[in-house]
Amino acid sequence: MPILMYHVIGTARPGTPNPDLFVSRAAFAAQMRWLHAHAFKAVTLEQVYRYWRGQGSLPARPVVLTFDDGYRGDYTAARPILHALRWPGVLNLAVKHERAGGDLPARLVRGLLAVGWELDSHTINHLDLTTVDAAQLQHEVAGSRQLLRRQFHVPVDFFCYPSGRYDAAVVTAVQAAGYLGATSTRPGLGRPSELYTLARVRVNGSDGVSGLAAKLTAIGA
């Protein structure tokens, strides 16, 4: 299963750290047009999970579109482009990004949910979970799910490791919190045998359409 990993949909200002995390709105739109033209169709992780469990069907060329952290461009740029295709996105939300002063306030998160996006957890504070103690680990993993479920009244069944950092203790905490699976930053296709370390395809600002196409071809998508 190809699971694409986006961060900021927008243009980086001069001097912005990690500018390759920014994919311009024009580039994102072109990539979605390319996917559509090549018979891909976006689905949610919940749909994929149900299919892997023999409980549903998927289109011929499914793809999952994940958006990490929670940035305003998810709502202002990605949402209308995907909505025109009737495609859902998957928002991996760090709770701090929807709190007061955050980049994606709760009203915008609700706007994404209203058009079919899936909401999953990316912790509360986007910490390297391999470096925290047991209490903080539980707070970030289980606590984030509780907060998001209570606020948005959706399942929040999947988890995304901040910066792709995890170890055996982190995976155990994710499982104990009741998540059905988790996405990593490992490159490749997501596989049902790796539910708690699902691989993804990182989309960089420098990729454009040709770069994305090359990455998907390389993994056999």
Buried (B, 14 or more C-beta within 10 A) or exposed (E): BBBBBBBBBBBBEEEEEEBEBBBBBEBBBBBBEBBBEEEBBBBBBBBBBBBBEEEEEBEEEBBBBBBBBBBBBBBBBBBEBBBEEEBBBBBBBBBBBBEEEBBBBEEBBBBBBEBBBBBBBBBBBBBBBBEBEEEBBBBBBBBBBBBBBEBBEBBBBBBBBBEBBBEEEBBEBBBEBBBBBBBBBBEBBBEEEBBBBBBBBBBBBEBBBEBBBEBBEEEEB
